[in-house]
């Protein structure tokens, strides 16, 4: 099952501030729901991270080990990454890509997030509706956390 997500977020902050947040891994991962234990992959010439993510989707409590590899950046405007991972037993797997694009907006910055994730295994048997619902909720939590981050900086 392939899950596609596209969301936009208006931020009351200049692009350079939003970009600094996106490139500060420890700060950014603190704003992502369910993300824990983020570490650099420490591979030469590759920017990548290993993370553990725990979520409840439908009746399942799922913990996955993910690798996120940055595959392209355009300073202060675009970040693309490849994602892959599995649970500890290999019963559930995900692969895919995501990108975040930043554009100037009258109130600050327009952030566009797009992801295409293939879900395989037991989790896929739930179907797209509960997975999309939880993914949309997680993005809404992330967006709210980002908004709060910039509101704190302005206070």
Backbone as a printed PyTorch tensor [residue, N CA C, xyz], in Angstrom:
tensor([[[ 0.8450, -1.1740,  0.0000],
         [ 0.0000,  0.0000,  0.0000],
         [ 0.8850,  1.2310,  0.0000]],

        [[ 0.6180,  2.1640, -0.9080],
         [ 1.3750,  3.4110, -0.9850],
         [ 0.5130,  4.5340, -0.4120]],

        [[ 1.1090,  5.2820,  0.4820],
         [ 0.4440,  6.4030,  1.1280],
         [ 1.1010,  7.6830,  0.6410]],

        [[ 0.3080,  8.5850,  0.0950],
         [ 0.8290,  9.8830, -0.3580],
         [ 0.2210, 10.9630,  0.5270]],

        [[ 1.0680, 11.8910,  0.9240],
         [ 0.6380, 12.9720,  1.8020],
         [ 1.2070, 14.2740,  1.2810]],

        [[ 0.3980, 15.3080,  1.2420],
         [ 0.8490, 16.6460,  0.8780],
         [ 0.1280, 17.6300,  1.7890]],

        [[ 0.8950, 18.4060,  2.5060],
         [ 0.3380, 19.3770,  3.4360],
         [ 1.0840, 20.6880,  3.3120]],

        [[ 0.4000, 21.7880,  3.5970],
         [ 1.0390, 23.1010,  3.6040],
         [ 0.8380, 23.7520,  4.9500]],

        [[ 1.8140, 24.5640,  5.3010],
         [ 1.8020, 25.2290,  6.6000],
         [ 2.3360, 26.6420,  6.4240]],

        [[ 1.5840, 27.6310,  6.8920],
         [ 2.0290, 29.0260,  6.8740],
         [ 2.7020, 29.3180,  8.2080]],

        [[ 3.9440, 29.7860,  8.1430],
         [ 4.6930, 30.0970,  9.3600],
         [ 4.9980, 31.5830,  9.4210]],

        [[ 4.8140, 32.1490, 10.5840],
         [ 5.0890, 33.5580, 10.7980],
         [ 6.5530, 33.7280, 11.1940]],

        [[ 7.4420, 33.3700, 10.2620],
         [ 8.8820, 33.4540, 10.5000],
         [ 9.5760, 33.5500,  9.1520]],

        [[10.7180, 34.2280,  9.1100],
         [11.4620, 34.3020,  7.8530],
         [11.9980, 32.9340,  7.4390]],

        [[12.2060, 32.7550,  6.1340],
         [12.6860, 31.4800,  5.6030],
         [13.9690, 31.0380,  6.2790]],

        [[14.9110, 31.9530,  6.5180],
         [16.1930, 31.5280,  7.0940],
         [16.0210, 30.9320,  8.4880]],

        [[15.0630, 31.4280,  9.2590],
         [14.7960, 30.8410, 10.5850],
         [14.1810, 29.4570, 10.4610]],

        [[13.2580, 29.2860,  9.5250],
         [12.6180, 27.9820,  9.3140],
         [13.6670, 26.9880,  8.8100]],

        [[14.5280, 27.4320,  7.9020],
         [15.5800, 26.5580,  7.3750],
         [16.5210, 26.1060,  8.4940]],

        [[16.9040, 27.0330,  9.3860],
         [17.7790, 26.6570, 10.5080],
         [17.1250, 25.5780, 11.3650]],

        [[15.8230, 25.6830, 11.5720],
         [15.1110, 24.6550, 12.3370],
         [15.1620, 23.3070, 11.6040]],

        [[14.9020, 23.3120, 10.2950],
         [14.9150, 22.0630,  9.5230],
         [16.2860, 21.4020,  9.5220]],

        [[17.3490, 22.1770,  9.6140],
         [18.7020, 21.6330,  9.5630],
         [19.2880, 21.3420, 10.9410]],

        [[18.5450, 21.6450, 11.9970],
         [18.9770, 21.3510, 13.3680],
         [18.2700, 20.0680, 13.8010]],

        [[18.9190, 18.9410, 13.5690],
         [18.2900, 17.6270, 13.7470],
         [17.7530, 17.4120, 15.1520]],

        [[18.5320, 17.7330, 16.1740],
         [18.0550, 17.4740, 17.5360],
         [16.8470, 18.3500, 17.8740]],

        [[16.8620, 19.5770, 17.4350],
         [15.7290, 20.4810, 17.6810],
         [14.4980, 20.0340, 16.8960]],

        [[14.7000, 19.6730, 15.6350],
         [13.5870, 19.2550, 14.7810],
         [12.9470, 17.9640, 15.2730]],

        [[13.7590, 16.9670, 15.6010],
         [13.1870, 15.6900, 16.0320],
         [12.4330, 15.8110, 17.3460]],

        [[12.7860, 16.7970, 18.1480],
         [12.0260, 17.0450, 19.3710],
         [10.6080, 17.5160, 19.0970]],

        [[10.3480, 17.9850, 17.8770],
         [ 9.0200, 18.4810, 17.5040],
         [ 8.1790, 17.4250, 16.7880]],

        [[ 8.8070, 16.2970, 16.4120],
         [ 8.1070, 15.2360, 15.6850],
         [ 7.4940, 14.2310, 16.6590]],

        [[ 6.1920, 14.0020, 16.5980],
         [ 5.5610, 13.0510, 17.5090],
         [ 6.0660, 11.6250, 17.2980]],

        [[ 6.3280, 10.9430, 18.4040],
         [ 6.7010,  9.5390, 18.3640],
         [ 8.1530,  9.2480, 18.0540]],

        [[ 8.9580, 10.2730, 17.7660],
         [10.3580, 10.0570, 17.3950],
         [11.2260, 10.0530, 18.6540]],

        [[12.1000,  9.0440, 18.7180],
         [13.0110,  8.9330, 19.8550],
         [14.3430,  8.3560, 19.3750]],

        [[15.3760,  8.5250, 20.1770],
         [16.6970,  7.9320, 19.9140],
         [17.2430,  8.2320, 18.5240]],

        [[17.3670,  9.4860, 18.1610],
         [17.9120,  9.8640, 16.8620],
         [19.4320,  9.9510, 16.9530]],

        [[20.0960,  9.2860, 15.9980],
         [21.5580,  9.3000, 15.9370],
         [22.0030,  9.4490, 14.4940]],

        [[23.1340, 10.0870, 14.3140],
         [23.7190, 10.2060, 12.9830],
         [24.1900,  8.8280, 12.5220]],

        [[24.0760,  8.5630, 11.2170],
         [24.5660,  7.2980, 10.6680],
         [26.0890,  7.2780, 10.5820]],

        [[26.7170,  8.4390, 10.6740],
         [28.1870,  8.5550, 10.6380],
         [28.8060,  7.8370,  9.4460]],

        [[28.2620,  8.0920,  8.2810],
         [28.8170,  7.5370,  7.0530],
         [29.4340,  8.6740,  6.2470]],

        [[30.6030,  8.4370,  5.7110],
         [31.2910,  9.4570,  4.9280],
         [30.4420,  9.8760,  3.7300]],

        [[30.3720, 11.1660,  3.5060],
         [29.6880, 11.7590,  2.3520],
         [28.1810, 11.4920,  2.3120]],

        [[27.5980, 11.0240,  3.4100],
         [26.1550, 10.7790,  3.4580],
         [25.6060, 11.4340,  4.7170]],

        [[24.5970, 12.2720,  4.5340],
         [23.9090, 12.8200,  5.7000],
         [22.7090, 11.9250,  5.9570]],

        [[22.7480, 11.2320,  7.0750],
         [21.6630, 10.3120,  7.3760],
         [21.5210, 10.1120,  8.8680]],

        [[20.3550,  9.6400,  9.2520],
         [20.0250,  9.4770, 10.6570],
         [19.2670,  8.1790, 10.8740]],

        [[19.5100,  7.5860, 12.0160],
         [18.7460,  6.4280, 12.4570],
         [17.8570,  6.9040, 13.5930]],

        [[16.6200,  6.4810, 13.5780],
         [15.6780,  6.9000, 14.6150],
         [14.7430,  5.7580, 14.9540]],

        [[14.2530,  5.7930, 16.1500],
         [13.2120,  4.8640, 16.5730],
         [11.9270,  5.6600, 16.6710]],

        [[10.8660,  5.1280, 16.0810],
         [ 9.5730,  5.8050, 16.0580],
         [ 8.5270,  4.8620, 16.6150]],

        [[ 7.7440,  5.3610, 17.5580],
         [ 6.6530,  4.5600, 18.1390],
         [ 5.3350,  5.2840, 17.9020]],

        [[ 4.3570,  4.5510, 17.4260],
         [ 3.0230,  5.1010, 17.1570],
         [ 1.9650,  4.0510, 17.4320]],

        [[ 0.7750,  4.5120, 17.7400],
         [-0.3790,  3.6300, 17.8490],
         [-1.2300,  3.8960, 16.6210]],

        [[-1.4260,  2.8610, 15.8230],
         [-2.2430,  2.9730, 14.6150],
         [-3.2990,  1.8870, 14.6920]],

        [[-4.5530,  2.3200, 14.7920],
         [-5.6290,  1.3440, 14.9700],
         [-5.3570,  0.5440, 16.2310]],

        [[-5.4780, -0.7690, 16.1700],
         [-5.2540, -1.5900, 17.3660],
         [-3.7710, -1.8840, 17.6390]],

        [[-2.8820, -1.4400, 16.7350],
         [-1.4560, -1.7720, 16.8510],
         [-0.6560, -0.6700, 17.5260]],

        [[ 0.2230, -1.0810, 18.4180],
         [ 1.2820, -0.2010, 18.9280],
         [ 2.5140, -0.6180, 18.1500]],

        [[ 3.0460,  0.2690, 17.3720],
         [ 4.1120, -0.0600, 16.4410],
         [ 5.3740,  0.7130, 16.7850]],

        [[ 6.4900,  0.0240, 16.8430],
         [ 7.7940,  0.6550, 17.0100],
         [ 8.6540,  0.2300, 15.8340]],

        [[ 9.1860,  1.2260, 15.1290],
         [10.0050,  0.9390, 13.9500],
         [11.3600,  1.6350, 14.0700]],

        [[12.3610,  0.9930, 13.5200],
         [13.6800,  1.5840, 13.3840],
         [13.7740,  2.1170, 11.9620]],

        [[13.9730,  3.4180, 11.8480],
         [13.9950,  4.0570, 10.5400],
         [15.3680,  4.6190, 10.2200]],

        [[15.6790,  4.6610,  8.9480],
         [16.8290,  5.3960,  8.4360],
         [16.2900,  6.4930,  7.5410]],

        [[16.7710,  7.6980,  7.7730],
         [16.4180,  8.8390,  6.9370],
         [17.7190,  9.3590,  6.3500]],

        [[17.7930,  9.3660,  5.0360],
         [19.0020,  9.8470,  4.3410],
         [18.6400, 11.0790,  3.5210]],

        [[19.3370, 12.1630,  3.7770],
         [19.1240, 13.3810,  3.0100],
         [19.7510, 13.1630,  1.6360]],

        [[18.9400, 13.3310,  0.5930],
         [19.4470, 13.0790, -0.7570],
         [19.6340, 14.3570, -1.5610]],

        [[19.0170, 15.4500, -1.1220],
         [19.2000, 16.7240, -1.8230],
         [18.8170, 17.8670, -0.8970]],

        [[19.6150, 18.9150, -0.9610],
         [19.2540, 20.1570, -0.2790],
         [19.5480, 21.3170, -1.2170]],

        [[18.6830, 22.2920, -1.1850],
         [18.8970, 23.5720, -1.8470],
         [18.7430, 24.5920, -0.7290]],

        [[19.8440, 25.2620, -0.4150],
         [19.9120, 26.1500,  0.7450],
         [18.6570, 27.0120,  0.8840]],

        [[18.0580, 26.9170,  2.0520],
         [16.9020, 27.7160,  2.4720],
         [15.6520, 27.5450,  1.6100]],

        [[15.5670, 26.4350,  0.8480],
         [14.3310, 26.2700,  0.0900],
         [13.8660, 24.8280, -0.1020]],

        [[14.7620, 23.8290, -0.0810],
         [14.3240, 22.4690, -0.3860],
         [15.1660, 21.4380,  0.3530]],

        [[14.4810, 20.4600,  0.9130],
         [15.1430, 19.3280,  1.5610],
         [14.4210, 18.0630,  1.1000]],

        [[15.1750, 17.1160,  0.5270],
         [14.6020, 15.8370,  0.0940],
         [15.3050, 14.7210,  0.8550]],

        [[14.5340, 13.7050,  1.2310],
         [15.1040, 12.5870,  1.9790],
         [14.4470, 11.2800,  1.5630]],

        [[15.2260, 10.2070,  1.7020],
         [14.7210,  8.8500,  1.4930],
         [14.5300,  8.2150,  2.8650]],

        [[13.4700,  7.4200,  2.9970],
         [13.1170,  6.8110,  4.2760],
         [12.9750,  5.3090,  4.0720]],

        [[13.4980,  4.5550,  5.0190],
         [13.2530,  3.1110,  5.0140],
         [13.3630,  2.6160,  6.4460]],

        [[12.6500,  1.5300,  6.7190],
         [12.7290,  0.9820,  8.0590],
         [11.8350, -0.2160,  8.2400]],

        [[11.9530, -0.7830,  9.4330],
         [11.1730, -1.9770,  9.7580],
         [11.0420, -2.0810, 11.2670]],

        [[10.0730, -2.8830, 11.6990],
         [ 9.9920, -3.1820, 13.1250],
         [11.0630, -4.2200, 13.4560]],

        [[11.2450, -4.5130, 14.7270],
         [12.3380, -5.3950, 15.1490],
         [12.1790, -6.8310, 14.6380]],

        [[10.9560, -7.2390, 14.3350],
         [10.7290, -8.6050, 13.8460],
         [10.6340, -8.6760, 12.3240]],

        [[10.6680, -7.5270, 11.6670],
         [10.5710, -7.5010, 10.2090],
         [ 9.1780, -7.7610,  9.6770]],

        [[ 8.1650, -7.6750, 10.5440],
         [ 6.7840, -7.9210, 10.1080],
         [ 6.1780, -6.7050,  9.4040]],

        [[ 6.7070, -5.5400,  9.6850],
         [ 6.2130, -4.3040,  9.0910],
         [ 7.4070, -3.5400,  8.5370]],

        [[ 7.2460, -3.0270,  7.3100],
         [ 8.3240, -2.2910,  6.6750],
         [ 7.7650, -1.0540,  5.9910]],

        [[ 8.5920, -0.0340,  5.8980],
         [ 8.2390,  1.1700,  5.1440],
         [ 9.4320,  1.5890,  4.2950]],

        [[ 9.1330,  2.1100,  3.1230],
         [10.1320,  2.7400,  2.2710],
         [ 9.4570,  3.9350,  1.6260]],

        [[10.2390,  4.9190,  1.2900],
         [ 9.6350,  6.0540,  0.6150],
         [10.5260,  7.2620,  0.5710]],

        [[ 9.8980,  8.3780,  0.2730],
         [10.6170,  9.6310,  0.1740],
         [ 9.7510, 10.7550,  0.7120]],

        [[10.4300, 11.8290,  1.0670],
         [ 9.7220, 13.0260,  1.5120],
         [10.4930, 14.2370,  1.0510]],

        [[ 9.7830, 15.3430,  0.9490],
         [10.4550, 16.5930,  0.6520],
         [ 9.7340, 17.7250,  1.3560]],

        [[10.5270, 18.7070,  1.7390],
         [10.0010, 19.9200,  2.3570],
         [10.4990, 21.0840,  1.5250]],

        [[ 9.5620, 21.8880,  1.0360],
         [ 9.9000, 23.0670,  0.2400],
         [ 9.4710, 24.3150,  1.0020]],

        [[10.3250, 25.3130,  1.0060],
         [10.0300, 26.5870,  1.6550],
         [ 9.9400, 27.6770,  0.6030]],

        [[ 8.9160, 28.5170,  0.7330],
         [ 8.7390, 29.6550, -0.1710],
         [ 8.3630, 30.8770,  0.6430]],

        [[ 8.7910, 32.0650,  0.1830],
         [ 8.3870, 33.2840,  0.8790],
         [ 6.8730, 33.4650,  0.7820]],

        [[ 6.3110, 34.0120,  1.8260],
         [ 4.8780, 34.3090,  1.8690],
         [ 4.7140, 35.6750,  2.5310]],

        [[ 3.5790, 36.3350,  2.3160],
         [ 3.3880, 37.6680,  2.9050],
         [ 3.5660, 37.6880,  4.4320]],

        [[ 3.1750, 36.5900,  5.1020],
         [ 3.2860, 36.5680,  6.5620],
         [ 4.5760, 35.9200,  7.0470]],

        [[ 5.4430, 35.4640,  6.1270],
         [ 6.6800, 34.8190,  6.5490],
         [ 7.1160, 33.7480,  5.5840]],

        [[ 6.7640, 32.4870,  5.8890],
         [ 7.2170, 31.3540,  5.0880],
         [ 6.0850, 30.3680,  4.8570]],

        [[ 5.9860, 29.8920,  3.6420],
         [ 5.0580, 28.8220,  3.3030],
         [ 5.8680, 27.5350,  3.2410]],

        [[ 5.5170, 26.5320,  4.0530],
         [ 6.1910, 25.2400,  4.0570],
         [ 5.2660, 24.2260,  3.3960]],

        [[ 5.7940, 23.5130,  2.4160],
         [ 5.0340, 22.4330,  1.7780],
         [ 5.7620, 21.1260,  2.0410]],

        [[ 5.0360, 20.1770,  2.6000],
         [ 5.5640, 18.8640,  2.9480],
         [ 4.8820, 17.8400,  2.0630]],

        [[ 5.6730, 17.0080,  1.3960],
         [ 5.1330, 15.9310,  0.5730],
         [ 5.8540, 14.6390,  0.9250]],

        [[ 5.1060, 13.5630,  0.9840],
         [ 5.7050, 12.2570,  1.2630],
         [ 4.9780, 11.1970,  0.4590]],

        [[ 5.7410, 10.2020,  0.0560],
         [ 5.1980,  9.0140, -0.5900],
         [ 5.8400,  7.8340,  0.1300]],

        [[ 5.0240,  7.0840,  0.8600],
         [ 5.5260,  6.0020,  1.7060],
         [ 4.8110,  4.7060,  1.3400]],

        [[ 5.5960,  3.6730,  1.0780],
         [ 5.0230,  2.3510,  0.8510],
         [ 5.0530,  1.5910,  2.1690]],

        [[ 3.8950,  1.1190,  2.5880],
         [ 3.7450,  0.3770,  3.8380],
         [ 3.5330, -1.0940,  3.4780]],

        [[ 4.3700, -1.9420,  4.0600],
         [ 4.3080, -3.3710,  3.7710],
         [ 4.1780, -4.1630,  5.0660]],

        [[ 3.5750, -5.3190,  4.9790],
         [ 3.4830, -6.1950,  6.1310],
         [ 2.1450, -6.1020,  6.8360]],

        [[ 2.1410, -6.5220,  8.0790],
         [ 0.9240, -6.6030,  8.8890],
         [ 0.2000, -5.2580,  8.9640]],

        [[ 0.9910, -4.1930,  9.1030],
         [ 0.4090, -2.8550,  9.1900],
         [-0.4220, -2.5130,  7.9570]],

        [[ 0.0190, -2.9370,  6.7950],
         [-0.6950, -2.6370,  5.5510],
         [-2.0890, -3.2590,  5.5310]],

        [[-2.2940, -4.3340,  6.3040],
         [-3.6130, -4.9710,  6.3250],
         [-4.6800, -4.0810,  6.9560]],

        [[-4.2550, -3.0590,  7.7130],
         [-5.2190, -2.1150,  8.2840],
         [-5.9020, -1.2970,  7.2100]],

        [[-5.2090, -1.0850,  6.0920],
         [-5.7510, -0.2700,  5.0130],
         [-5.3130,  1.1790,  5.1410]],

        [[-5.6080,  1.9320,  4.1020],
         [-5.1340,  3.3130,  4.0030],
         [-5.8220,  4.2650,  4.9650]],

        [[-7.0940,  4.0470,  5.2820],
         [-7.8350,  5.0260,  6.0760],
         [-7.2320,  5.2390,  7.4640]],

        [[-7.0220,  4.2180,  8.2980],
         [-6.4490,  4.4880,  9.6190],
         [-4.9980,  4.9680,  9.5580]],

        [[-4.2480,  4.4790,  8.5830],
         [-2.8540,  4.9160,  8.4640],
         [-2.8160,  6.3810,  8.0360]],

        [[-3.6290,  6.7530,  7.0500],
         [-3.6900,  8.1550,  6.6250],
         [-4.1740,  9.0480,  7.7680]],

        [[-5.1720,  8.5970,  8.5120],
         [-5.7070,  9.3790,  9.6340],
         [-4.5950,  9.6630, 10.6480]],

        [[-3.8460,  8.6230, 11.0350],
         [-2.7930,  8.8100, 12.0360],
         [-1.6550,  9.6650, 11.4860]],

        [[-1.3190,  9.4800, 10.2110],
         [-0.2700, 10.2830,  9.5940],
         [-0.6770, 11.7510,  9.5450]],

        [[-1.9250, 12.0160,  9.1870],
         [-2.4320, 13.3870,  9.1490],
         [-2.4270, 14.0020, 10.5490]],

        [[-2.8220, 13.2270, 11.5530],
         [-2.7870, 13.7160, 12.9420],
         [-1.3520, 14.0330, 13.3720]],

        [[-0.4290, 13.1510, 13.0150],
         [ 0.9770, 13.3660, 13.3910],
         [ 1.5160, 14.6330, 12.7310]],

        [[ 1.1600, 14.8540, 11.4520],
         [ 1.6200, 16.0730, 10.7910],
         [ 1.0070, 17.3000, 11.4530]],

        [[-0.2570, 17.2250, 11.8350],
         [-0.9080, 18.3570, 12.5190],
         [-0.2020, 18.6520, 13.8430]],

        [[ 0.1820, 17.6200, 14.5780],
         [ 0.9330, 17.8110, 15.8320],
         [ 2.2910, 18.4520, 15.5490]],

        [[ 2.9740, 17.9790, 14.5180],
         [ 4.2600, 18.5320, 14.1180],
         [ 4.1060, 20.0080, 13.7530]],

        [[ 3.0860, 20.3270, 12.9440],
         [ 2.8390, 21.7120, 12.5360],
         [ 2.5750, 22.6000, 13.7490]],

        [[ 1.7810, 22.1120, 14.6710],
         [ 1.4780, 22.8640, 15.8940],
         [ 2.7540, 23.0880, 16.7100]],

        [[ 3.5910, 22.0740, 16.7950],
         [ 4.8520, 22.2000, 17.5360],
         [ 5.7850, 23.2210, 16.8800]],

        [[ 5.8210, 23.2360, 15.5480],
         [ 6.6420, 24.2290, 14.8490],
         [ 6.1050, 25.6350, 15.1200]],

        [[ 4.7890, 25.7930, 15.0150],
         [ 4.1850, 27.1090, 15.2780],
         [ 4.5480, 27.5870, 16.6800]],

        [[ 4.4400, 26.7060, 17.6630],
         [ 4.7790, 27.0640, 19.0400],
         [ 6.2410, 27.4600, 19.1610]],

        [[ 7.1050, 26.7630, 18.4400],
         [ 8.5410, 27.0490, 18.4780],
         [ 8.8050, 28.4930, 18.0480]],

        [[ 8.1990, 28.9180, 16.9550],
         [ 8.4180, 30.2720, 16.4840],
         [ 7.7070, 31.2990, 17.3390]],

        [[ 6.5600, 30.9490, 17.9120],
         [ 5.8800, 31.8770, 18.8310],
         [ 6.7350, 32.1300, 20.0590]],

        [[ 7.4050, 31.0650, 20.5910],
         [ 8.2880, 31.2190, 21.7490],
         [ 9.4610, 32.1390, 21.4240]],

        [[10.0210, 31.9570, 20.2250],
         [11.1800, 32.7660, 19.8290],
         [10.8120, 34.2290, 19.7170]],

        [[ 9.5880, 34.5350, 19.3470],
         [ 9.1550, 35.9230, 19.1620],
         [ 8.7530, 36.5760, 20.4810]],

        [[ 8.4110, 35.7580, 21.4980],
         [ 7.9260, 36.3070, 22.7770],
         [ 9.0580, 36.9550, 23.5720]]])
